[in-house]
């Protein structure tokens, strides 16, 4: 039997453990970057209720992640929600979910490339090497880091997570040191219980806006499920996603509380001042250099995690005919999705380079990243309901724990996230009375992400009726049956002689007439 070390030519190696998924998810969430440059954006909305916003946002995220864990255990597919939503809600909804995930991933990679370029040049300035703010220099430096992340991703996930763990560890040490110093030396305001109370928001709209922004800062936890086909145990992804969310929540609460204690509202409103200037205040130029280096390290780790997750999604699309079969190719020796990795990164690079020719394009990318919270809420909300619909027949007469895990909690979490996304879109749209090509215009921020989804409709029509992809034309394979709960036996096991009755065989090998638990779509390397 194949142990995962020597898979078929069209299979991943199954060698990853829970800690690999935790690193991938934490790198994608990048909580240290969010603490370093993101708290200011949220503070502008939440004020001193920063910790409360994170607590509220974590509740539906945790609820939906439990549903993802059950789906991954029963249907381990690197396409994740793109596959699971299709099974539950149909191929059109599933396709648009996948389309949206790919579009936001490419947009984010383009933005992250620019961010690594800025951090690198800022680090050079802080160390006295040279100083430049040239857009060309920023873009070229970002392309260099993008190339390194692609090489790491193609070489293998284990090696990539080893690098990510070092980068995340260094950034966490710096950020936690600064936050710890903020607790020790800060005197802007005493720590107050009201900071953690959902009733301290001035009004309902502020509560909703702050919560959806905080939910966006958890974006990336689902990348733990992108490597589910590479796990030695199918349940590893569920455990990894939960651990990553909890660790991120703890870091956010510590960071938000420390910064509120040490910074005035005006200081906190400046995103870059949050970590860099606070480090400079406490530790001088050396502190500022360490802070910028920490942001650079965490952003590079985040880019690599995004490349890993995005390439596996497009691989899943390639093997079921939504994209060309070449997208599903695996490296002949390393068993990594080399074609999908190169093409996903290539699209992000093309977007960055296009920004040089069309200067305003960079503002569009920034606007989409800033408003992607709406899309994140919608995707997670649909994913939660996909879990409920998928397991609806198993809820009747089930154990209370199962009813909560695959029914009540994903339904509540999914509904909450859908409502949050819809309400924020409505609030942004009505916040101004005109549309303007401006990353701060509310209607522009609402139209861009929703327009990205609508662009997927003609693509879906072409895929369905022109390409005739199996994703649209063939039924989804049924889920394998739920494992029976183990019944304790008071005696030693008894060996039962072979039976001649026509009862089903317990053999794990599927019979010729029974559908296999895997997807019916073509495997990687097989033409659609």
KOLSEFI-460239 format. One line per 2 residues: for each residue x, y, z of C-alpha. Coordinates in steps of 0.2 Angstrom, whole numbers, plus 2048, in hexadecimal, padded with zeros to 3 digits. Layout:
N
X Y Z | ...
// end
This chain:
528
800 800 800 | 806 811 7FC
80B 81B 80C | 80B 82C 803
81E 82C 801 | 81E 825 7F0
80D 82A 7E8 | 807 828 7D7
80C 835 7CA | 7FC 83E 7CC
7FC 83F 7DF | 803 84A 7ED
80F 842 7FA | 805 840 80A
813 845 816 | 80D 855 81F
807 856 831 | 7FD 862 83B
80B 86E 83F | 80E 870 82D
7FC 876 82A | 7FE 882 839
80D 88A 832 | 805 88C 821
7F5 893 828 | 7FE 89F 834
80A 8A5 826 | 7FA 8A9 81B
7F1 8B2 829 | 801 8BB 82E
7FB 8C1 83F | 80C 8CA 842
809 8D5 832 | 7F7 8D8 837
7FD 8DE 848 | 80B 8E8 841
802 8F2 833 | 7F0 8EC 834
7EA 8F1 845 | 7EA 903 840
7DD 900 833 | 7D2 8F6 83F
7D4 903 84D | 7CE 911 841
7BD 908 841 | 7BD 8FE 852
7C6 90B 85D | 7CA 904 86E
7BF 8F5 86A | 7CD 8ED 860
7CD 8DD 86B | 7BA 8DB 86B
7BA 8DC 858 | 7C7 8CD 857
7BD 8C3 864 | 7AD 8C6 85A
7B5 8C2 849 | 7BD 8B2 850
7AC 8AA 855 | 7A5 8A7 843
7B6 8A3 83D | 7B8 895 849
7A7 88F 846 | 7AA 88E 833
7BB 886 836 | 7B3 877 83F
7A8 874 82F | 7B8 875 824
7C0 869 82F | 7B2 85C 82D
7B1 85F 81A | 7C4 85D 819
7C4 84C 823 | 7B6 845 818
7BB 84C 807 | 7CD 851 807
7CF 85B 7F8 | 7DC 869 7F5
7CE 873 7EC | 7C6 875 7FD
7B7 881 7FD | 7B7 881 7EA
7B3 86E 7EA | 7A9 86E 7FA
79D 87C 7F5 | 79A 874 7E4
795 864 7ED | 789 86D 7F8
782 87C 7EE | 786 877 7DC
794 87A 7D0 | 78F 88C 7CC
791 892 7DE | 7A0 887 7E0
7A9 88E 7D0 | 7A6 8A0 7D6
7AD 89C 7E7 | 7BD 895 7DF
7BE 8A3 7D3 | 7BD 8B0 7E1
7CA 8A7 7EB | 7D6 8A6 7DC
7D3 8B9 7D8 | 7D5 8BF 7EA
7E5 8B4 7EC | 7ED 8BB 7DC
7E8 8CD 7E1 | 7F0 8CA 7F2
800 8C3 7EB | 802 8D2 7E0
7FF 8DD 7F0 | 80B 8D3 7FB
818 8D4 7EE | 817 8E6 7EE
817 8E6 801 | 827 8DB 802
82F 8E8 7F6 | 82B 8F6 801
831 8EE 811 | 841 8E9 809
845 8FB 803 | 83F 901 814
84B 8F5 81C | 859 8FC 811
855 90D 816 | 854 90A 829
865 901 828 | 86D 910 81E
871 906 80E | 866 910 802
856 919 801 | 849 918 7F3
836 918 7F1 | 836 915 7DE
827 90A 7D9 | 833 901 7CD
83F 8FC 7DB | 830 8F7 7E6
829 8EC 7D8 | 839 8E4 7D3
83E 8E0 7E5 | 82D 8D8 7E7
82F 8CE 7D8 | 83F 8C7 7DF
837 8C1 7EF | 828 8BA 7E5
835 8B0 7DB | 83D 8A9 7EB
82C 8A4 7F2 | 828 89B 7E2
838 891 7E3 | 834 88C 7F5
823 887 7F1 | 828 87C 7E2
836 874 7EC | 829 86D 7F8
81D 872 807 | 828 86A 814
837 875 810 | 82C 884 80D
824 882 81F | 835 881 826
83A 892 81F | 829 899 824
82B 893 836 | 83C 89C 837
835 8AC 82F | 825 8AC 83A
82F 8A8 84A | 83A 8B7 847
82C 8C3 843 | 822 8BC 852
831 8BF 85E | 833 8D1 858
820 8D5 859 | 81E 8CD 86A
82D 8D6 871 | 826 8E7 86B
815 8E3 872 | 81C 8DD 882
826 8ED 883 | 816 8F6 880
80D 8EE 88E | 81C 8F2 89A
820 904 894 | 80F 90A 88D
805 917 895 | 7F9 91D 888
7EA 914 891 | 7E7 907 89E
7E2 8F6 899 | 7CF 8F6 89A
7C2 8E8 89A | 7B7 8F2 88F
7C3 8EF 881 | 7BD 8DD 880
7AB 8E1 881 | 7A0 8E0 871
794 8EC 87A | 7A1 8FA 87A
79F 8FE 867 | 797 90F 865
78A 907 858 | 785 8F8 84F
78D 8FD 83E | 79D 900 847
79C 8EF 84F | 799 8E6 83E
7A6 8F0 834 | 7B3 8EC 841
7AE 8DA 842 | 7AF 8D7 82F
7C0 8E0 82F | 7C6 8D5 83D
7C0 8C6 834 | 7CA 8CA 825
7DA 8CB 830 | 7D7 8B8 833
7D7 8B5 820 | 7E2 8A7 81C
7DE 89A 829 | 7D6 88F 81C
7E7 88D 813 | 7EA 87F 81F
7DD 875 815 | 7E5 878 805
7F2 86A 809 | 7E5 85E 80F
7EA 851 801 | 7FC 852 807
7F8 84E 819 | 7FD 83E 821
7EC 83F 82A | 7DC 847 823
7D8 84F 833 | 7E8 859 835
7E1 867 82B | 7D3 86A 837
7DE 86A 846 | 7EB 876 83D
7DD 882 838 | 7D6 883 84A
7E7 885 852 | 7EC 893 846
7DC 89C 849 | 7DE 89B 85C
7F0 8A0 85C | 7EC 8AF 850
7DE 8B4 85C | 7EA 8B4 86B
7F7 8BE 861 | 7EA 8CB 85C
7E3 8CD 86D | 7F4 8CF 874
7FA 8DB 867 | 7EA 8E6 867
7EA 8E7 87A | 7FC 8EC 87A
7FB 8F9 86D | 7EB 901 875
7F5 902 885 | 804 90A 87D
7FE 915 86E | 7F2 923 86E
7E3 922 861 | 7ED 92D 855
7FC 923 856 | 7F3 913 853
7EA 91A 844 | 7FB 91A 83B
7FD 908 835 | 810 909 833
812 912 843 | 80A 903 84C
81A 8F8 84C | 828 902 844
827 912 84E | 823 909 85E
832 8FF 85C | 83C 90E 858
835 917 868 | 83A 908 873
84A 902 86B | 850 90F 85F
856 90C 84D | 85A 8FA 851
848 8F7 856 | 841 8FF 846
84D 8F4 83C | 847 8E5 845
835 8E9 843 | 836 8EC 830
840 8DC 82E | 832 8D3 838
825 8DA 82C | 82F 8D5 81D
832 8C3 824 | 820 8C0 828
81A 8C7 817 | 826 8BB 80D
81F 8AD 817 | 80D 8B2 814
811 8B3 801 | 818 8A2 801
809 89B 80A | 7FD 8A4 7FE
807 89C 7EF | 805 88B 7F7
7F3 88D 7FA | 7EE 895 7E9
7F8 889 7DF | 7EE 87A 7E6
7DE 882 7E3 | 7E2 885 7D1
7E9 873 7D0 | 7D8 86D 7D6
7CF 878 7C8 | 7DB 870 7BB
7D8 85E 7BF | 7C5 860 7BE
7C5 86A 7AE | 7C1 87B 7B4
7D3 880 7AF | 7DE 877 7A2
7E6 866 7A7 | 7F7 86E 7A7
7F2 877 7B7 | 7F1 866 7C0
803 861 7BC | 80E 85C 7CB
821 85D 7CB | 827 84C 7C6
832 849 7D5 | 82C 856 7E3
81A 853 7E0 | 815 865 7E1
809 86F 7D5 | 817 877 7CC
80D 87E 7BD | 7FF 885 7C8
80C 88D 7D3 | 815 895 7C5
805 89B 7BD | 7FD 8A2 7CC
80D 8AB 7D1 | 80F 8B1 7BF
7FE 8B9 7BF | 802 8C2 7CF
812 8C8 7C7 | 809 8CE 7B7
7FD 8D8 7C2 | 80C 8E0 7CB
815 8E4 7BB | 805 8EB 7B3
804 8F7 7C2 | 814 8FF 7BC
80C 903 7AB | 7FB 908 7B3
800 911 7C3 | 7EE 911 7C9
7ED 8FE 7C8 | 7F6 8FD 7D8
7E8 907 7E0 | 7DC 8FA 7DA
7E6 8EC 7E1 | 7E7 8F5 7F2
7D4 8F9 7F1 | 7D0 8E7 7EE
7DB 8E1 7FC | 7D4 8EE 808
7C2 8E9 803 | 7C5 8D6 802
7BD 8D4 813 | 7AC 8D3 80A
7B2 8C5 7FF | 7BA 8BC 80D
7AA 8BD 817 | 7A0 8B6 809
7AB 8A8 805 | 7AC 8A2 817
79A 8A4 819 | 796 899 80A
7A3 88D 810 | 79A 88B 820
789 888 818 | 791 87B 80C
796 871 81B | 784 872 822
77C 86D 811 | 789 85F 80E
786 856 81F | 773 85B 821
76E 848 81F | 77A 843 82D
773 850 83A | 763 846 83E
766 83B 84C | 779 83F 84D
783 843 85D | 781 854 864
794 858 861 | 791 854 84E
782 85E 84D | 78B 86D 854
79B 86A 84A | 793 868 838
782 870 83B | 77E 87D 848
78F 886 849 | 793 887 836
782 88D 833 | 783 89B 840
795 89F 83B | 791 89F 828
781 8A9 82B | 78B 8B6 835
799 8B8 829 | 78D 8BA 81A
783 8C7 823 | 793 8D0 828
799 8D1 816 | 788 8D7 810
786 8E4 81D | 797 8EB 81B
795 8EC 808 | 785 8F5 80B
78D 901 817 | 79B 905 80B
790 908 7FD | 785 914 806
794 91D 80E | 796 928 7FF
78B 92E 7F2 | 795 92C 7E2
7A1 91F 7DA | 7B4 924 7D9
7C4 91C 7D4 | 7CB 91D 7E5
7D0 90F 7F1 | 7C7 919 7FF
7B6 91B 7F6 | 7A9 910 7FE
7A0 90B 7EE | 7B1 908 7E5
7B6 8FC 7F4 | 7A5 8F3 7F2
7A4 8F2 7DF | 7B6 8EB 7DD
7B5 8DB 7E6 | 7A3 8D7 7E1
7A8 8DB 7CF | 7B6 8CF 7D0
7A9 8C1 7D5 | 79D 8C7 7C6
7AC 8C5 7BA | 7AC 8B2 7BF
79A 8B0 7B7 | 7A0 8B1 7A5
7AF 8A6 7A9 | 7A3 89A 7B1
798 89A 7A1 | 7A7 897 796
7AD 889 7A1 | 79C 880 7A2
797 882 790 | 7A7 884 786
7B3 87A 790 | 7A6 86E 796
7B0 86B 7A6 | 7AC 85C 7B0
7AA 867 7BF | 799 86D 7B7
794 85D 7AD | 798 84F 7B9
790 84B 7CA | 79A 84D 7D9
7A0 83C 7E1 | 796 838 7F1
79F 83B 801 | 7A6 82B 809
79B 825 818 | 79E 82D 829
7A9 822 833 | 7A0 817 840
7A3 81C 852 | 7AE 80F 85A
7A4 804 866 | 7AE 7FF 876
7B0 7EC 877 | 7B1 7E4 889
7BA 7D5 882 | 7C9 7D2 877
7C5 7D3 864 | 7BE 7C2 85D
7C4 7BD 84C | 7B6 7BA 840
7B7 7AD 832 | 7B4 7B3 821
7A1 7B5 81D | 799 7AF 80D
78A 7BB 810 | 788 7C9 804
78C 7D6 811 | 797 7E5 80C
7AA 7E2 80D | 7B3 7ED 819
7C2 7EE 80D | 7C7 800 80A
7C9 7FD 7F7 | 7B9 803 7ED
7B0 7F7 7E3 | 7AE 7F9 7D1
79C 7FE 7D2 | 79E 80A 7E1
7A4 81B 7DE | 7B5 81F 7E6
7B6 82C 7F3 | 7C2 837 7E9
7BC 844 7DD | 7B6 83D 7CC
7BF 84A 7C2 | 7CF 847 7B9
7DF 845 7C4 | 7EE 850 7C2
7F7 84D 7B2 | 7E8 845 7AA
7E0 84F 79C | 7CE 856 7A0
// end
